[in-house]
Amino acid sequence: MNVLRTKSVERSIADTEEPEHRLKKNLTALDLTVFGVGVIIGAGIFVYTGQVAASNAGPAIAISFAIAGLACALAALCYAEFASTVPVAGSAYTFSYATFGELVAWIIGWDLALEFTVGAAALSVGFSGYLQAVLEGTPFAIPDQIASVESGVVNLPAIVISLLVMVVLIGGVKLSSRINQVVVAIKLAVVAIVIVMGIGYVKLSNYTPFIPESKPPASEGGGDFWSSTLISSIFGLEPAVYGVAGVVAGASIVFFAFIGFDVVATTAEETKNPQRNVPIGILSSLAIVTGLYIAVSLIITGMQSYDEIDPTDAAPLATAFDAVGQDWIGDVIAIGACIGLTVVVMILMMGQTRVAFAMARDGLLPPVLSKVHPTYGTPYVITIIAGVGVAVMSGFVPFATLGHLVSIGTLFAFVLVSIGVVVLRRTRPDLPRAFRAPAVTLVATLSVLLCGYLMLNLTGETWVRFGVWMVIGVVVYFAYGVRRSNLAREESGEKAVPGR
């Protein structure tokens, strides 16, 4: 039983040409940049800005975003080289299959399923929060019982938006891209309103102290393993919020908001001239949003003192303008956020379906999941399954729990990709690389160290949940994929399954 068997880059690319599993190549560099901006501008600005400022970093949340952006930039260079070398659906899963072998590829694919599915669910919950802000005080106000799991029984708006997005994705990625372009324009307009209108209400006194003094957490049980960062538990440090430790912990949390560019990598197989367009889409989208994140975080913490921001507020940007008497701006922001978060859900769900599609095509998941719709050219079976899964998760799991799981899953994927790009440079120096990460060994090493450190700044509870998910994944692999993958069938001399 060889769990480290690798699938060559040439074979991965050749599989994309099989008629039964061929995806349409519709996307351009502009499409990919818009996709990236569309998914990154989401919960990071619309939800986490207020929550992390209030609970972890104060005005220094701008530094938290900068740290998270730096970690993403390092990983983005590695992703860009990999995606231009192996333009195949599956992102880090496909890259790992070519470098580390099947078991590691399965683990990273299982991890990406967590990242994208849980991410889509988290953004569905974020959409629900802003929708409630829009409808509050109207005859269409959403009753508490169906508004969230914290105040009621189920989050019905989150379920509905998840299922609607599923239908759009089945209709085709180009349709999704056109919708995304319109919505990204709306989101950028909302961000511009926050910056332009909000700057006049900024009080410099709210920036003092910029990094609040470190202090023990306010919540009960704040010193136990479950609620403390893992690094605190390992080294016996006293748990604290604010200060430098709070800023770094904040970076670990807001990292959730930067996952857009690795979704771009999952669309490589549906991209025209992917060797050129994928790196452009990845790097340009990341550069655009990092600047916007920092600007918006400075505006919001300048408008309101960090200790006056409600850490449980699901719509902090709208609330900030309500607090200065500009309710109409708050309403505009809430409407724009509703529209914008819808597209983030769509892109994350699309990322999940493409990873599962690639795994099914390789035989690691049942082959039915790799079936492509005869009219729309989309993997409709896995899209339906993913849509239902996102709907159930968003309807019954709180936002904070979902967000932390996405962050740790994303950071873990970045670590493996950063290592993998160096491995592939040494094992396959002959491969054509349209984009080469500069000083790749240094860049990859810094990426691994920074991402690993950010992972350590997530809570013990998050690590335990992540560990349980990964253990389940390993069990599934040895129960199914290790004997049924295409490579396993070839090793045992079995006849290949038609269509693979």
C-alpha positions in Angstrom: 0.0 0.0 0.0 1.9 3.1 -1.3 0.2 6.2 0.2 3.0 8.4 -1.1 2.5 7.7 -4.8 2.4 10.9 -6.8 0.4 11.9 -9.8 2.7 13.6 -12.4 2.1 17.1 -13.5 1.7 16.0 -17.1 -1.0 13.5 -16.2 -2.9 16.1 -14.1 -2.9 18.4 -17.1 -3.8 15.5 -19.5 -6.8 14.6 -17.3 -8.4 18.0 -18.0 -8.8 17.1 -21.6 -11.0 14.1 -21.1 -14.5 14.9 -22.6 -16.5 13.6 -19.7 -14.6 15.8 -17.1 -13.6 18.8 -19.2 -14.4 22.2 -17.8 -15.1 25.1 -20.1 -12.3 27.7 -20.4 -14.1 31.0 -20.0 -12.2 33.1 -17.5 -9.7 36.0 -18.2 -7.2 37.8 -16.0 -9.9 40.4 -15.3 -12.4 37.7 -14.3 -9.9 36.2 -11.9 -9.0 39.6 -10.4 -12.7 40.3 -9.9 -13.2 36.9 -8.4 -10.4 37.4 -6.0 -11.5 40.9 -5.0 -15.0 39.7 -4.8 -14.3 37.0 -2.2 -11.7 38.9 -0.2 -13.9 41.9 0.3 -16.3 40.2 2.6 -16.4 39.4 6.3 -13.0 41.0 6.9 -14.4 44.4 6.3 -18.1 43.9 7.0 -17.9 41.9 10.2 -14.5 41.3 11.6 -13.3 44.9 11.6 -15.5 45.8 14.5 -15.3 42.4 16.3 -11.5 42.1 16.4 -11.0 45.8 17.2 -13.3 45.4 20.2 -12.0 42.1 21.4 -8.3 41.8 20.5 -6.4 44.7 19.0 -8.2 48.1 19.3 -7.1 50.6 16.7 -4.1 48.4 16.0 -6.4 46.1 14.0 -4.9 48.0 11.0 -1.6 46.3 12.0 -3.4 42.9 12.3 -4.6 43.3 8.8 -1.1 44.2 7.6 0.4 41.1 9.3 -2.2 38.9 7.8 -1.7 40.5 4.4 2.0 39.9 4.6 1.5 36.2 5.3 -0.9 36.1 2.4 1.5 37.9 0.1 4.3 35.4 0.8 1.9 32.4 0.3 0.5 34.1 -2.8 3.8 34.1 -4.6 4.1 30.3 -4.0 0.5 29.8 -5.1 1.1 31.9 -8.3 4.1 29.8 -9.3 2.2 26.5 -8.6 -1.0 27.6 -10.4 1.0 28.8 -13.5 2.9 25.4 -13.6 -0.1 23.1 -12.9 -3.2 24.8 -14.3 -5.6 22.2 -13.0 -8.7 22.4 -10.8 -8.0 21.6 -7.2 -5.6 24.3 -6.0 -3.4 23.1 -3.2 -4.8 19.5 -3.5 -3.5 19.1 -7.0 -0.2 20.8 -6.2 0.3 18.4 -3.2 -0.5 15.3 -5.3 2.3 16.2 -7.7 4.9 16.8 -4.9 4.1 15.1 -1.6 2.1 12.1 -2.7 -1.5 10.8 -2.4 -1.9 10.8 1.4 -0.8 14.4 1.8 -2.9 15.4 -1.2 -5.9 13.8 0.4 -5.2 15.6 3.7 -4.9 19.0 2.0 -8.0 18.3 -0.1 -9.9 17.4 3.1 -8.6 20.6 4.7 -9.7 22.7 1.7 -13.1 21.2 2.0 -13.2 22.5 5.5 -11.8 25.9 4.4 -14.2 26.5 1.6 -17.4 24.9 2.9 -17.1 26.4 6.4 -16.1 29.7 4.9 -19.2 29.8 2.7 -21.3 29.0 5.7 -19.6 31.8 7.7 -20.3 34.3 5.0 -23.9 33.2 4.8 -24.3 34.0 8.5 -22.6 37.4 7.9 -25.1 38.1 5.1 -27.9 37.2 7.5 -26.6 39.7 10.0 -26.6 42.6 7.6 -30.0 41.6 6.1 -31.4 41.9 9.6 -29.9 45.3 9.9 -31.6 46.4 6.6 -35.0 45.0 7.6 -35.0 46.1 11.3 -37.9 48.4 12.1 -39.8 47.4 8.9 -42.8 45.1 8.6 -40.3 42.6 7.1 -38.1 42.4 10.2 -36.8 38.9 10.8 -38.1 37.2 14.0 -35.4 36.2 16.5 -36.4 32.6 16.4 -35.3 32.3 12.8 -32.6 35.0 12.7 -29.7 33.2 14.3 -28.8 30.2 16.4 -27.5 32.5 19.2 -30.9 34.2 19.8 -33.2 31.6 18.3 -33.4 28.1 16.8 -32.1 28.5 13.2 -30.6 31.1 10.9 -33.1 30.9 8.0 -31.8 33.7 5.9 -28.4 32.0 5.8 -29.9 28.8 4.6 -31.9 30.5 1.9 -28.9 32.4 0.5 -26.8 29.2 0.5 -29.3 27.4 -1.6 -29.8 30.3 -4.0 -26.1 30.5 -4.6 -26.0 26.8 -5.3 -28.5 27.2 -8.1 -26.5 30.1 -9.7 -23.3 28.0 -9.6 -25.0 25.1 -11.4 -25.9 27.6 -14.1 -22.3 28.1 -15.0 -19.1 29.8 -13.9 -19.2 32.5 -16.6 -22.7 33.4 -15.4 -21.3 33.5 -11.9 -18.4 35.7 -13.1 -20.7 38.2 -14.7 -22.8 38.5 -11.5 -19.6 38.8 -9.5 -18.4 41.8 -11.6 -21.5 43.7 -11.0 -21.5 43.0 -7.3 -17.8 43.7 -6.8 -18.5 47.2 -8.3 -21.2 47.6 -5.7 -18.9 46.4 -2.9 -16.1 48.8 -3.9 -18.6 51.6 -4.0 -19.7 50.8 -0.4 -16.1 50.7 0.7 -15.5 54.0 -0.9 -18.5 55.5 0.9 -17.1 54.2 4.3 -13.7 55.8 3.6 -14.9 59.1 2.0 -17.9 59.7 4.3 -16.3 58.3 7.4 -13.1 60.3 7.4 -14.9 63.4 8.4 -16.1 61.8 11.6 -12.7 60.4 12.7 -11.5 61.7 16.1 -7.7 61.4 16.5 -8.3 60.8 20.2 -9.8 57.5 19.4 -6.4 56.3 18.2 -4.9 56.8 21.6 -3.6 54.4 22.7 -3.1 52.9 19.2 -2.1 49.6 20.8 -4.1 49.3 24.0 -2.4 48.0 27.1 -2.5 44.3 27.5 -4.9 42.9 30.1 -6.6 39.6 31.1 -9.6 38.5 29.1 -12.9 39.8 30.4 -14.8 36.5 29.8 -15.1 33.9 32.5 -12.9 30.8 31.8 -10.6 33.0 29.7 -7.6 31.2 31.1 -8.5 27.7 30.2 -7.1 25.7 27.3 -10.2 25.9 25.1 -10.4 29.7 25.1 -6.6 30.5 25.3 -4.4 30.7 22.3 -2.3 27.5 21.7 0.9 29.4 22.1 -0.2 30.6 25.5 -1.0 27.0 26.6 2.3 25.6 25.3 4.5 28.1 27.0 2.4 28.7 30.1 1.8 32.4 29.2 -1.0 34.3 30.9 -3.9 34.8 28.5 -4.4 38.4 27.5 -6.2 40.7 25.1 -4.8 43.8 23.5 -1.1 44.6 23.5 1.2 43.1 21.0 -0.1 39.6 21.7 -3.7 40.8 21.0 -2.6 42.3 17.7 -1.0 39.1 16.5 -4.0 37.0 17.7 -6.2 39.5 15.8 -4.1 38.8 12.7 -4.8 35.1 13.1 -8.5 35.8 13.2 -8.8 38.3 10.4 -6.7 36.0 8.2 -10.1 34.4 7.4 -10.8 37.5 5.3 -7.8 36.9 2.9 -8.7 33.5 1.5 -9.8 34.9 -1.9 -6.7 34.4 -3.9 -6.5 30.6 -3.3 -10.0 30.4 -4.7 -8.5 32.0 -7.8 -6.1 29.1 -8.0 -9.0 26.6 -8.0 -10.3 28.1 -11.3 -7.0 27.5 -13.2 -8.6 24.8 -15.4 -11.4 27.1 -16.5 -9.1 30.0 -17.4 -7.8 31.1 -20.8 -4.0 31.2 -20.8 -3.8 30.2 -17.1 0.0 30.4 -17.0 -0.3 34.2 -17.5 -3.7 35.0 -16.1 -3.8 33.1 -12.8 -0.7 34.8 -11.3 -2.1 38.2 -12.4 -5.5 37.4 -10.8 -3.9 36.1 -7.5 -1.4 38.9 -6.9 -3.5 41.9 -8.1 -6.6 41.0 -6.1 -4.5 40.6 -2.9 -2.8 43.9 -3.4 -6.1 45.8 -4.0 -7.9 44.5 -0.9 -5.0 44.7 1.6 -4.9 48.5 1.2 -8.7 48.7 1.5 -8.8 46.6 4.6 -6.2 48.8 6.4 -8.0 52.0 5.3 -11.5 50.9 6.5 -10.2 49.6 9.8 -8.6 53.0 10.5 -11.8 54.8 9.6 -14.0 52.6 11.8 -11.8 52.7 14.9 -11.4 56.5 14.4 -15.1 57.0 14.3 -15.7 55.0 17.4 -13.5 54.2 20.4 -12.6 50.6 20.3 -14.0 50.1 23.8 -17.4 51.3 22.6 -17.7 48.8 19.8 -20.0 45.9 20.5 -17.9 42.7 19.8 -21.1 40.8 19.1 -22.4 43.3 16.5 -23.0 41.5 13.2 -23.0 44.8 11.2 -20.3 47.0 12.8 -19.8 49.3 9.7 -23.5 50.3 9.6 -23.5 50.7 13.4 -20.5 53.1 13.2 -22.4 55.5 11.0 -25.6 55.1 13.1 -23.5 56.2 16.1 -22.6 59.5 14.5 -26.2 60.2 13.4 -25.8 59.2 9.7 -28.4 56.4 9.6 -28.9 56.7 5.9 -25.2 55.8 5.3 -25.5 52.9 7.6 -28.5 51.7 5.6 -26.6 52.0 2.3 -23.7 50.1 3.8 -26.0 47.3 5.1 -27.6 46.9 1.7 -24.3 46.8 -0.1 -22.9 44.3 2.4 -25.9 42.0 1.9 -25.2 42.1 -1.9 -21.5 41.7 -1.5 -21.5 38.9 1.0 -23.8 36.9 -1.4 -21.0 36.8 -4.0 -18.4 35.8 -1.4 -20.6 32.8 -0.5 -20.8 32.0 -4.2 -17.0 32.0 -4.8 -16.1 30.0 -1.7 -18.7 27.4 -2.6 -17.3 27.3 -6.1 -13.8 26.7 -4.7 -15.1 23.7 -2.7 -16.8 22.1 -5.6 -13.7 22.4 -7.8 -11.5 20.7 -5.2 -14.0 17.9 -4.6 -14.4 17.6 -8.4 -10.6 17.1 -8.8 -10.5 14.5 -6.0 -13.4 12.6 -7.5 -11.7 12.6 -10.9 -8.7 11.1 -9.3 -10.8 8.3 -7.7 -10.3 9.5 -4.1 -14.0 10.3 -3.9 -16.9 8.5 -5.7 -16.7 9.2 -9.4 -20.3 10.4 -9.6 -19.0 13.6 -7.9 -17.0 14.4 -11.0 -19.9 14.3 -13.4 -20.2 17.5 -15.5 -23.6 18.9 -16.5 -24.1 18.3 -20.3 -25.5 21.8 -20.9 -23.8 24.1 -18.4 -20.4 22.3 -18.2 -20.3 22.5 -14.4 -19.8 19.8 -11.8 -23.5 19.9 -10.7 -23.6 16.8 -8.5 -20.9 18.0 -6.0 -22.4 21.5 -6.3 -25.7 20.3 -5.0 -24.1 18.4 -2.2 -21.9 21.3 -1.2 -24.8 23.7 -1.3 -26.9 21.6 1.0 -24.0 21.2 3.4 -23.3 24.9 3.5 -27.0 25.6 4.1 -27.2 23.2 7.1 -23.9 24.5 8.6 -24.9 28.2 8.2 -28.3 27.5 9.7 -27.1 25.9 12.9 -23.5 27.0 13.7 -22.5 30.4 15.1 -20.3 32.8 13.0 -17.3 32.9 15.4 -16.9 29.1 15.4 -17.0 29.0 11.6 -14.6 31.9 11.2 -11.9 30.4 13.4 -12.1 27.0 11.6 -11.6 28.7 8.2 -8.5 30.6 9.4 -6.7 27.5 10.7 -7.7 25.5 7.6 -6.4 28.2 5.3 -3.1 28.7 7.2 -2.5 24.9 7.1 -3.0 24.9 3.3 -0.6 27.8 2.9 2.1 26.0 4.8 1.9 22.9 2.6 1.8 25.0 -0.6 4.8 27.0 0.5 6.8 23.8 1.2 5.5 22.2 -2.0 6.7 24.9 -4.4 10.3 24.4 -3.2 10.0 20.6 -3.5 8.7 20.9 -7.0 11.5 23.3 -8.0 14.0 20.6 -7.0 12.2 17.5 -8.2 11.0 18.9 -11.5 13.3 21.8 -12.5 12.4 21.0 -16.2 8.8 22.1 -15.9 7.9 25.3 -17.7 7.0 28.0 -15.2 5.3 31.1 -16.6 5.7 32.7 -13.2 8.6 32.1 -10.8 8.4 33.2 -7.2 11.5 35.4 -6.5 14.0 34.1 -3.9 11.7 31.1 -3.6 13.4 29.4 -0.7 13.5 32.5 1.4 9.9 33.4 0.5 8.6 29.9 1.2 10.5 29.7 4.5 9.1 33.0 5.7 5.6 32.0 4.6 5.8 28.7 6.6 7.1 30.5 9.7 4.6 33.3 9.7 1.6 31.1 8.9 2.7 28.6 11.5 3.0 31.3 14.1 -0.5 32.7 13.3 -1.9 29.2 13.7 -0.4 29.0 17.2 -2.3 32.2 18.0 -5.7 30.5 17.5 -7.5 29.0 20.4 -7.2 25.5 21.8 -10.8 24.9 21.0 -10.2 25.7 17.3 -7.2 23.3 17.2 -9.2 20.5 18.7 -12.0 20.9 16.2 -9.5 21.1 13.3 -7.8 17.9 14.6 -11.0 16.0 14.8 -11.9 17.0 11.3 -8.5 15.9 10.0 -8.7 12.5 11.8 -12.1 11.9 10.2 -10.5 12.6 6.9 -7.6 10.1 7.4 -10.2 7.5 8.3 -12.2 8.2 5.2 -9.0 7.9 3.0 -8.0 4.5 4.4 -11.6 3.3 4.2 -12.1 4.4 0.6 -9.5 6.3 -1.4 -6.4 4.4 -0.6 -7.7 1.4 -2.6 -10.0 3.1 -5.1 -7.9 6.0 -6.4 -6.8 5.8 -10.1 -3.2 5.3 -9.1 -4.1 2.5 -6.7 -6.1 0.7 -9.4 -3.2 0.9 -11.8 -0.8 -0.5 -9.2 -3.1 -3.5 -8.5 -3.6 -4.1 -12.2 -7.3 -3.4 -12.1 -9.1 -2.1 -15.2 -9.5 1.7 -15.2 -13.0 3.0 -14.5 -14.5 4.4 -17.7 -14.1 8.2 -18.0 -11.1 8.4 -15.7 
